[in-house]
């Protein structure tokens, strides 16, 4: 299904975020309709802090590896890797040429005018991408401002964003206010304990897992290592060696067109 259309269903698009080929392939095997990338996960596996602007090459490399999977792929480009609006427009064009369906770009609370310029450059160079414009009013600001979030959401939608993303926002009235403020799909970050049905009732079109899956995998790895050290039994439902091989082999076949 077209990635844009996935934001128009009766239920929100639940978008899991992968950090390497195996995680993306496993999520496809699990039946998810689209896959995103997590900037924290991509940065962490390469030993680089998230948001440092130093993972452009790694992000593009991952996109090249997973774009052949049989679901739409959307790529997180942080705040543009420190590039100028024109340069991030070139990156977006390269991603679109690869076959990527969407791009997510955050403002890191920069001047909204700068983010509007990024959005305009991406829209100009890659008009077919689903451009998810993120504002960090509720993620980075210790005193979140709903009016600021609403203003930025409106401005970014007006600049050409396909959707707006306000991670950290969770109060029902606040979520509803963002949905009511714009005429484009609204994306929120999943918060443990939230109900997808409740978010759907508020008008949310997309729910991202962000770095949650990577952090959960890291936790599971350390927990399992501790269990082995302590002489305990490991989880019985851990994928076997061949299962992981199958994820990789099946994913590569799809990427080459064999099973697509």
N, C-alpha and C positions, 0 to 999 in steps of 0.2 A: 504493500500500500504506500502511496505517496506520503512523505513525511509530514507535509503541511496538513494533509487530511487526518493524520493521526491525532491532531490537536482539536478536532471537531467532532469527536465521538461523544456518545452519551456518558462515557466514563473518562476520567483523566488518563492521559498517557503516563504510565509508570515507566520512567526511564532509568534503568540501572546504569551505573558508570563503571567502565572497565579501565584497567591500567596496563594491560599487555594483551598479546594475542590470545593466550589461553583463557584468560578471564572473559574476554569478549566472546570467544567461541563457545565457552561453557554457558554463558548467558543466552546465546542464540539457541543452543541445544535445549535450554530450559523453557524456551517458548516466548521470550520477550520480543515485542514487536519492533523495537528499535534499541540501539545501544549508544550511550554517550561515553566520553572519556572523562576521567577525573584528573584535574591538574595536580592535586596533591599526590595521587597515586603515581602519576607519570614522573613527577619530580622526585618522589621518595625512592622509587626503584633505581633512579640514577644518582642518588646521593646529593640531590640539590634541593634547597628549601623551596617550598611552593611560593609563588608570587614574586620570585626573584627576577623573572624575565629571562632566565637562562635555559629554557627548555624548548625553544622553538624547533630546533632540529629533531629533538627526541619526539616531540608532538607530531611533527610531519612524518617522521619515520613510522610511528605507531599507526597513523592514519593510512599510510600506504599498505601496511600489513593487514589491517582489518576491514578496509573498505570493500573488499570482495565478498565479505560475508553477506548472506541473503536477507539482510534487513538494513534499513536506513541507519547511517552513522552520523552522529553530530560530535563536533570536536570543540573542546574547551581550550581557548587560546589566552587564558588569564586576562590581563588588561592590555593585551597586544604585544607582550614581550618587550616593552620599552620602545617599540617602533613608532614611527610617525603614522598619522592616519593613512597617508598614501602607501606606506610600506605594509601596513597591516591589510590594506586593500589588496596588495599583491599576494600576500599570504592566503587571503580568502579565495582569490582567483585560482591559486595553485591547488587549494583543497577542493574547490569546485571541479577543477579539471580532473582531479583524481576520482571524482564521483562521490565525494562527501555530500551529505544532504543538508547539514546544518552546522552552525557555528555559534558558540557561546562566548561572549566577551563582557567582562566586568568593568565597572567604572572606578573601583577602589576609592570612591568619593572624590574623584577629580572634579574639576570644573565641568558642569554638564555640557558646556559648549564643546569641550574637547571630545567628550564621548559622542556627541552628536556628529562631530566631524569624522570620527572613526566609523560610525554607523553609515554615514553618507558615502564614505570611501568604499566600504564593504559592499554596500548596495549597488554602487556604480560598477565595481569590478566583478561582482559575483551576484547578479540580481536573482538567481534562482535559489540561493541558499536560504534556509530558514534561519534568520538572524535573531538569536535570542539575546536581548540586551539586558544585562544584569546591573542592578544598582545595589550597593553595599550599605545602604542606610541602616539596615537592621542586622548587618553582619559585622561591620567594623566600627560603627559609632557606638560608644558606650551609653549614649543617651539617644536612642533611635527616635527619629522624627517622622511621623506618618505624613505630615504635609510635605516634607522634603521628598519622601518616597513617591508620593503622588505626583509632585511636580516633575521629578525626574522620569517617572514612568510615562507621563503624558508627552514630555519632550522627546524621549527616545522613540516612542511610537510614532510621533509626528515626524521624526527624522528618517523613518523608514524601517524601523525594527519590525520583524514579523511577530515577535512576542516579547514580553518583559518578564524578568526574573527577579524576585525579591527574597533572597535567602534569609532565613532568620525570622521572617514574619510568621506569626502563628495565631494570634488572637483572631477570633472569628470576625469581629467587626472590622479589624484592620485588613484582613484578607478580602472581605467583601468590598471594602472601600477601594482597594486597588483594582479589583475586577470591574467595579462600576466606573472607574476613572478612565479606562482605556477601551478601545475597540479591537484589541488584539489579544491573543491567548495569554493567560497569566500562568507563570511557572512558580512553584514554591519548592522549597527544600523539605524532604520528608523529615519529620521529627518523631522519634520513637513514641508510640502511644497514640499517634494520630490515626484517624480512620479515613481511609480513602473515600468512603461513601460520604462522610461529612465534608471533606474538601470538595467533592463533586457537587454537593448541594450548594456550596458557596460560589460555584462557578469556576473553580480552578480547572485549567485545561491540561496541565502537565505537572507531574511530581517527580523530582529528581532525587536520587539517593546520594548524590555528591560523593564524598570520600568515605561514606559509611561502609561500603562493601570492602574497600581496601583495608580500612582500620579493623574491620571484623576479621578479615583474613589474617592480618598481622597478629591480632589477639589469639586467634585459633592456633596459629603456628607456635607461638610462645607457650600457650597453654598445653599443647600436645607435647612439646619438648620437655616441659616440666613434669608431665604425667609419665613420660618414658623414664626420666631421671628418677622419679619417685617409685618406679616399679609398678605403676598402675596401668589399667587397661586404656587403650585409646578408643576414640569414638568409632563405633562400628560402621557408621555411614560415610566415612571418609572415602572419596573416590579412589579406586585402585589405580595402579600404574597404567594398566591398559586403557582405563577410562580416559585418563589425561592424554594418552597417545591418540585415542580416538577423537578427542576434541581437536587436537592439532591437525591430524590427518584429514578429518572431515572438513575442518575449516579451510585448510589449504586447497582441498578439492573444489570447495565452493568458490574460493577465490580465483581459481583457474578456469571456472565455468563448468567443471565436471558435474556438480550436483546442484547448480544454481537454478 
